Amino acid sequence: MNDERWYFNGVDATTGGYLEAPMSPGDVLEMLRSRPWRPEAKAMVPGFEARSLTESGWGAVFPRGPEGVDPALREALRPLLDHRQEQAAACKEIRYRELELRRGEDLDGFLVRHGRGPGPVHPDRLPYYLLLVGDPAALPFGFQTGLDVQHAVGRLCFDTLEDYHAYACAVVRAETEGGGRDRLLDLFAPRHPDDPATELSSDHLIAPLAERLEGDLEGWRLRRTFGEDATRQALSGLFEGVAGRPALLFTASHGTGFPCGHPDQRERQGALLCQDWPGPVESRGPTPPEWSFAAADLSARADVAGLIAFCFACYGAGTPAQDDYTHRNDWKPRQLAPQDFVARLPQRLLARGALAVIGHLERAWSQSFLWQGTAQVDVFESVLKLLLDGWPVGGAMEYFNQRYAELATRLTTELNRTLTGATVDAREVTRLWTAHNDARGYVVAGDPAVRVNVTR
């Protein structure tokens, strides 16, 4: 492909076209000049093991309302809270915490109140694994991603107390009652005609990832559902366990998007666009629901108890109210949604018994796996291998945070040069920017301490 423009993942379900028009590197550079960048890293102090909750600690963060924390919410999660307390407080009681984010409190205020500043985590001050309990109106996305820089963070957000309780019970069952899912890793990836975005993800993410993993999966089986086979019906079959119950599912696709306030936005934003979509040239008008997989498409036959899913897709984990990526010096951020919200598909999967869903806030970027024309899948490979090796989800996600820290440092250097009038390579800055934002956008829906649940 000789096209110098940058193509972004995500398809507008109301038009059938891309969510974001292709942009030149120069346009992206102009967008960046007003944006602040702060490089950070994530780690615990020496002497603590991330795979052990007894050493690393576990805590839940509840939003504090005018009358305190909702006692019914705590009670709904009681099975999980008691289970984690038994594990994390086995040596020191302080390594299990039930915490509160006070009204109007920001991340820095929260950390300072608990004896924390910038730097590595000490589990005797604040646990490494932290589960946010509540929606982003009370526990903002910015709080979540900022906290995740040093800690291993996940979020639970449901509409009903019954769903919170169902998830809590599902985790306890998976970790105490034996059994488990098949030692099967499923890779699912559509490749649409005339679509540079899925051409890139197919050739430079999925294909090399499958090749690397297949030769290094002792005791595991790898199954591919690619291209023409990656239909909505096929994905439904994976969730139903028609030909095996995968312990880990990785998908790479477009995520559907909708205009701010559209009637379908809350229910279908971030739905996984399957091979049924004919591509941007042949697609005319609104995208029918039958071309994508959303929460409503999870059938009564779905068997997702104990599943961990990793979905590379725009808005796959949630949507912020405002778009941070399109404003220039004198622009206001574009309104993406009436308010921040968590994607419905991960919510539905967790309520049905899945342990965790890794997904993306905002748009996902192909630059995270493509570097100067070469596939770079080390981060994805490393995360998946740690998951298959039994690491907690939040600990395995460390690689994305390390990548973010490296990219943030390099990007800051380049942007500071532009402020002094130095000439910079617009394509290089664009490459750093897209990779940086993609690495920071990945979050965990569910308890960050859960692990792949397999038959022993």
ROGU-637428 format. One record per residue (C-alpha): x negated, y negated, z; residue in three letters. Coordinates in pm, whole numbers, padded with zeros to 5 digits, always signed. Each point is the difference from the previous one (the first is absolute). Layout:
XYZALA;...
//
This chain:
+00000+00000+00000MET;-00148-00338-00107ASN;+00262-00216+00172ASP;-00188-00224+00246GLU;+00310-00075+00208ARG;+00070+00163+00337TRP;+00307+00227+00018TYR;+00166+00045+00337PHE;+00206+00289+00133ASN;+00373-00046+00056GLY;+00307-00012-00225VAL;+00296-00239+00031ASP;+00303+00226+00025ALA;+00232-00275-00128THR;-00187-00058-00329THR;-00203+00316-00061GLY;-00316-00212-00040GLY;-00299-00056+00226TYR;+00050-00175+00334LEU;-00304-00217-00065GLU;-00108-00113-00346ALA;-00357+00091-00100PRO;-00248-00271+00101MET;-00341-00108-00125SER;-00295+00008+00242PRO;-00019-00380-00017GLY;+00362-00035+00113ASP;-00064+00228+00295VAL;-00310-00197+00100LEU;+00201-00323+00006GLU;+00252+00171+00225MET;-00270+00090+00251LEU;-00165-00333+00059ARG;+00234-00105+00281SER;+00014+00335+00181ARG;-00191+00058+00328PRO;-00189+00328+00045TRP;-00123+00152+00323ARG;-00215+00314-00015PRO;+00066+00248+00278GLU;-00083+00362+00087ALA;+00153+00270+00213LYS;-00152+00242+00252ALA;+00001+00114+00358MET;-00289-00062+00235VAL;-00248+00291+00015PRO;+00085+00306+00204GLY;+00364+00052-00100PHE;+00137+00259-00243GLU;+00274-00116-00238ALA;+00137+00353-00037ARG;+00075+00027+00371SER;+00286-00201+00149LEU;-00142+00073+00344THR;-00305-00206-00097GLU;+00139-00252-00248SER;+00332-00070+00170GLY;+00351-00060-00131TRP;+00250-00277+00052GLY;+00338-00124-00119ALA;+00066-00370-00064VAL;+00361-00112+00048PHE;+00141-00344-00082PRO;+00106-00194+00307ARG;+00333-00174-00049GLY;+00171-00262+00220PRO;+00093+00272+00248GLU;-00317+00206-00032GLY;-00055+00324-00189VAL;+00316+00184-00098ASP;+00017+00293+00246PRO;+00206+00203-00247ALA;-00284-00020-00251LEU;-00249+00136+00254ARG;+00240+00275+00094GLU;+00053+00100-00362ALA;-00377+00049-00037LEU;-00040+00165+00340ARG;-00092+00348-00134PRO;-00288-00148-00201LEU;-00108-00240+00276LEU;-00015+00280+00258ASP;-00189+00224-00243HIS;-00262-00266-00079ARG;-00036-00096+00365GLN;-00085+00360+00087GLU;-00272-00003-00266GLN;-00147-00350+00030ALA;+00010-00031+00381ALA;-00152+00341+00067ALA;-00328-00155+00123CYS;+00089-00366+00057LYS;+00352-00133+00046GLU;-00095-00333-00159ILE;-00051+00168-00337ARG;+00375+00033-00035TYR;+00182-00333-00021ARG;+00350-00129-00067GLU;-00064-00355-00117LEU;+00208-00302-00098GLU;-00036-00271-00262LEU;+00148-00311+00157ARG;+00221-00240-00189ARG;-00210-00254-00190GLY;-00324+00186+00075GLU;-00249+00046-00285ASP;-00266+00266-00043LEU;-00273-00196+00172ASP;+00223-00074+00299GLY;+00094+00365+00028PHE;-00362+00116-00011LEU;-00128-00262+00244VAL;+00277+00085+00245ARG;-00132+00357-00001HIS;-00364-00096+00038GLY;-00088+00037-00368ARG;-00177-00226-00242GLY;-00159+00057-00339PRO;-00204+00317-00001GLY;+00031+00375+00050PRO;+00273+00168+00202VAL;-00060+00116+00358HIS;+00277+00250+00083PRO;-00012-00094+00369ASP;+00116-00352-00095ARG;+00236+00077-00285LEU;+00063+00340-00162PRO;-00139+00069-00345TYR;+00327+00153-00128TYR;+00290-00245+00012LEU;+00357+00062-00114LEU;+00209-00310-00074LEU;+00366+00060+00077VAL;+00238-00234-00177GLY;+00061-00197-00318ASP;-00235-00264-00145PRO;+00229-00282+00115ALA;-00112+00075+00357ALA;-00337+00163-00077LEU;-00123-00182-00313PRO;-00186+00166-00283PHE;-00288-00241+00062GLY;-00022+00118+00359PHE;-00004+00360-00121GLN;-00272-00041-00264THR;-00210-00222+00225GLY;+00018+00248+00287LEU;-00082+00281-00240ASP;-00339-00152-00081VAL;-00145+00139+00323GLN;+00269+00240+00121HIS;+00179+00293-00163ALA;+00354-00135-00038VAL;+00333+00144-00112GLY;+00355-00129+00007ARG;+00343+00144+00070LEU;+00295-00201-00124CYS;+00349+00146-00022PHE;+00352-00141-00009ASP;+00133+00233+00271THR;-00114+00136+00334LEU;+00096+00345-00125GLU;-00270-00019-00268ASP;-00264-00107+00255TYR;+00093+00296+00217HIS;+00005+00241-00295ALA;-00350-00105-00100TYR;-00132+00029+00356ALA;+00137+00352+00029CYS;-00135+00098-00342ALA;-00356-00098+00095VAL;+00016+00187+00330VAL;+00136+00310-00173ARG;-00270-00010-00264ALA;-00275-00025+00261GLU;+00129+00244+00260THR;+00212+00270-00162GLU;-00246+00149-00248GLY;+00095+00090-00353GLY;-00078-00269-00252GLY;-00005-00064-00372ARG;-00195+00168-00279ASP;-00367-00079-00054ARG;+00099-00173-00321LEU;-00104-00344-00127LEU;+00233-00134-00269ASP;-00110-00274-00242LEU;+00281-00172-00191PHE;-00072-00260-00269ALA;+00207-00123-00297PRO;-00173-00139-00310ARG;+00230-00221-00206HIS;-00032-00086-00370PRO;-00153-00342-00079ASP;-00065-00061+00369ASP;-00358-00103+00088PRO;+00069+00018+00376ALA;+00084+00373+00011THR;-00262+00073-00266GLU;-00256-00141+00243LEU;+00138+00183+00304SER;+00020+00328-00193SER;-00349-00019-00149ASP;-00191-00171+00279HIS;+00179+00103+00320LEU;+00199+00319-00034ILE;-00221+00193-00247ALA;-00333-00053+00182PRO;+00167+00044+00338LEU;+00144+00336-00105ALA;-00333+00111-00142GLU;-00190-00085+00318ARG;+00252+00146+00238LEU;+00054+00325-00188GLU;-00360+00104+00048GLY;-00007-00083+00369ASP;+00326+00125+00152LEU;-00090+00303+00207GLU;+00321+00166+00115GLY;+00221-00243-00192TRP;+00178+00011-00335ARG;+00022-00299-00234LEU;+00302-00043-00227ARG;+00032-00259-00277ARG;+00320-00156-00134THR;-00125-00246-00261PHE;+00123-00193-00301GLY;+00303+00146-00173GLU;+00058+00238+00290ASP;+00020-00280+00260ALA;+00374-00055-00027THR;+00247-00105+00266ARG;+00134+00355+00009GLN;-00351+00136+00053ALA;-00063-00238+00291LEU;+00331+00099+00154SER;-00114+00362-00025GLY;-00323-00079+00183LEU;+00196-00154+00286PHE;+00237+00297+00004GLU;-00285+00249+00015GLY;+00133+00189-00301VAL;-00337+00164-00074ALA;-00179-00051+00331GLY;+00000-00245+00288ARG;-00300-00234-00044PRO;-00157-00130+00319ALA;-00137-00301-00188LEU;+00149-00180-00301LEU;-00184-00271-00197PHE;+00186-00201-00263THR;-00128-00268-00239ALA;+00264-00196-00189SER;+00164-00334-00049HIS;+00227-00119+00278GLY;+00322-00171-00101THR;+00059-00362+00092GLY;+00300-00233+00003PHE;+00055-00377+00006PRO;+00036-00160+00341CYS;+00340+00079+00148GLY;+00107+00244-00273HIS;+00272+00238+00129PRO;-00226+00303-00060ASP;-00318-00148+00142GLN;+00031+00131+00353ARG;+00086+00355-00103GLU;-00217+00053-00308ARG;-00299-00236+00022GLN;-00311+00218-00012GLY;+00182+00302-00146ALA;-00242+00226-00187LEU;+00037-00044-00376LEU;-00019+00344-00163CYS;-00081+00121-00352GLN;+00366-00058-00093ASP;-00085-00368-00063TRP;-00092-00027-00373PRO;-00260-00274+00050GLY;+00002-00378-00044PRO;+00042+00005-00379VAL;+00301+00231-00019GLU;+00162-00113+00324SER;+00278-00251-00060ARG;+00201-00165+00272GLY;+00045+00118+00360PRO;-00171+00320+00107THR;+00261+00266+00086PRO;-00029+00151+00349PRO;-00040+00342-00167GLU;-00351-00097-00113TRP;-00139-00046+00352SER;+00006+00176+00336PHE;+00138-00201+00293ALA;+00117+00081+00352ALA;+00352+00079-00122ALA;-00145+00263-00232ASP;-00131+00215+00286LEU;+00247+00285-00023SER;+00162+00196+00281ALA;-00224+00289-00107ARG;-00319-00200+00059ALA;-00241+00177+00234ASP;-00246-00268+00113VAL;-00042+00092+00368ALA;-00372-00022+00081GLY;-00094-00160-00334LEU;-00259-00277-00040ILE;+00035-00204-00321ALA;-00235-00255-00156PHE;+00175-00214-00262CYS;-00206-00230-00222PHE;+00273-00234-00125ALA;+00096-00364+00020CYS;+00213-00078+00306TYR;-00018+00368+00100GLY;-00024-00086+00371ALA;+00174-00334+00012GLY;+00053-00348-00139THR;-00102-00331+00160PRO;+00235-00292-00036ALA;-00261-00208-00181GLN;-00248+00084-00273ASP;-00350-00096+00110ASP;-00157+00066-00337TYR;+00151-00246-00247THR;-00038-00343+00155HIS;-00269-00243-00110ARG;-00128-00304+00186ASN;+00322-00196-00029ASP;+00248+00288-00031TRP;+00232+00138+00260LYS;+00004+00381+00041PRO;+00267+00171-00206ARG;+00292+00144+00198GLN;+00006+00378-00046LEU;+00280+00085+00243ALA;+00231-00176+00246PRO;-00211+00151+00279GLN;-00277+00254+00054ASP;+00125+00357-00014PHE;-00130+00355+00019VAL;+00058+00214-00309ALA;+00300+00229+00020ARG;-00161+00317-00141LEU;-00261+00037+00278PRO;+00271-00075+00255GLN;+00218+00278-00139ARG;-00289+00249-00020LEU;-00099-00064+00363LEU;+00359+00023+00120ALA;+00023+00340-00172ARG;-00309+00131+00179GLY;-00304-00109-00203ALA;-00290-00089+00231LEU;-00147-00298-00187ALA;+00011-00186-00330VAL;-00299-00202-00117ILE;+00107-00277-00233GLY;-00062-00352-00116HIS;+00137-00337+00111LEU;+00053-00224-00300GLU;-00150+00099-00336ARG;-00258+00276-00048ALA;-00304-00065-00215TRP;-00187+00234-00234SER;-00323-00182+00081GLN;-00021+00203+00323SER;-00107+00306-00201PHE;-00154-00161-00312LEU;-00330-00184+00033TRP;-00161-00154-00307GLN;+00168+00254-00222GLY;-00097+00301+00210THR;+00224+00213+00219ALA;-00076-00053+00369GLN;+00220+00231+00205VAL;-00227+00055+00300ASP;+00236-00178+00239VAL;+00308+00197-00109PHE;-00196+00325-00004GLU;-00143-00063+00347SER;+00339-00080+00152VAL;+00162+00309-00150LEU;-00287+00225+00107LYS;+00018-00124+00359LEU;+00374+00057+00002LEU;-00047+00354-00131LEU;-00267+00051+00266ASP;+00249-00083+00276GLY;-00082-00362+00078TRP;+00272-00229+00135PRO;+00146-00211-00280VAL;-00107-00331+00151GLY;-00358+00115+00050GLY;-00022+00133-00356ALA;+00109-00342-00133MET;-00323-00152+00135GLU;-00152+00022-00348TYR;+00242-00257-00140PHE;-00092-00242+00278ASN;-00372+00050-00057GLN;+00049-00067-00370ARG;+00199-00310+00084TYR;-00277-00132+00225ALA;-00265+00044-00270GLU;+00215-00159-00270LEU;+00104-00290+00225ALA;-00364-00084+00069THR;-00089+00000-00369ARG;+00312-00193-00098LEU;-00061-00265+00264THR;-00350-00053-00136THR;+00127-00050-00355GLU;+00282-00234+00101LEU;-00233-00210+00215ASN;-00221-00041-00306ARG;+00294-00146-00195THR;+00051-00260+00273LEU;-00356-00124-00051THR;+00055-00034-00374GLY;-00198+00309-00098ALA;+00108+00196-00307THR;+00134+00346+00075VAL;+00110+00290-00219ASP;+00382-00016-00006ALA;+00026+00371-00081ARG;-00219+00092+00297GLU;+00202-00214+00240VAL;+00322+00148-00141THR;-00139+00349+00052ARG;-00094-00076+00362LEU;+00334-00165+00071TRP;+00218+00279-00132THR;-00199+00271+00176ALA;-00006-00200+00325HIS;+00376-00055+00011ASN;+00077+00358-00091ASP;-00218+00137+00280ALA;+00169-00222+00259ARG;+00351+00084-00122GLY;+00004+00367+00100TYR;+00191+00076+00319VAL;+00134+00302+00186VAL;+00371+00051+00054ALA;+00029+00231+00297GLY;-00216+00087+00298ASP;-00369-00057-00093PRO;-00102+00293+00222ALA;+00186+00270-00195VAL;-00196+00258-00198ARG;+00066+00228-00294VAL;+00228+00274+00127ASN;-00088+00337-00155VAL;+00052+00366+00068THR;-00301+00122+00195ARG;
//
